[in-house]
């Protein structure tokens, strides 16, 4: 009776086809990137040493990082849940398992507007952001500090927004001048990183 009860609980819920990996259903995790995995039911567990799973404050949403030592293209994810037995006690059981693909993640790139390092910037579009050349996955970084070399002086801004003074100085520089930019940023797991680039006016 106990086994039959647990089987009925298991068979009444649809699992893996309803999970979202980075807002998609193709079960791909990227290396060097904080993947967002939404699990509709249960708790994700990994036993093959491919990933690190961290819960978030949002129900069902987990951050998943592929470990640096992983070289194989596939991993396995298990889902566990607490099911109620015939006597009212709760028992942790495995309710589903499925494989996911592991792909090399894209390299973060520093943008000013639409320009990347070495390119000419449009002074009408001076938004600073971290992005990818690839269309997917979606960049999920937050710029926390920007340092710009202007007239041999380093100006640091604790934000991703340039001040009006800095914007005015950039626009006053002669055409063909180089603009060196250093940026500190963080990923969704609060891990801090830095990047730099050289642009042309």
C-alpha positions, 0 to 999 in steps of 0.5 A: 500500500505504501509503495502504491501511494508513493507511485500515485503521488509521483504519477500525478505530476508532470515534471521535466518538460516544464522546467526552464533553463535560462528561460528556455526548455532546451535544457542547456547550461553554459560554462562560465555563466550563472544559469537560471533554472526554474523548477516547477515542482520539487528540489533539484539535486546533482550527484555527478559533480557537474554543477553547483546549485544555489536557491534564490528568494524566488520560489522555484528559481535556482542559480546553477553554475557548471564547475570549472573542472567539468569537460563532458558535454552532459550532466544529470539533474534529479528532482526530489520532493517530500511526499506524504505517506499513508500515516501522515509522515513526510518522506523525501523521495526522488520524483524525476531525473533528466539530462542536460547539455553543457555548452561553453559560455560566451565571453563577457564584452564591455560595450559603450552604446553599440561599440566594443573595444577598438571600435568608434563610439557614438557620443550620443549613446554612452550607455555602459554595459556588459554583454555578449556577441552571441544572442543567447544566453541573455547577459545577467551582469550588473555594472557597479563601478566605471573608471575612465582615463580623461586627460591623463586623469582617472575618473571613477564613478560608483555606478554604470551611469556616467555623470554629466561632467564626464559626458561633457569631457568625452564629447569635447575630446578630438575625433580619433582620440582613444578612451580607456575604460575599466569596469567592475561588475558582478553576476547574480551570485554577487561574484565580482569581476573586472574588464577593460576596453579601449574605444575610439572617438 
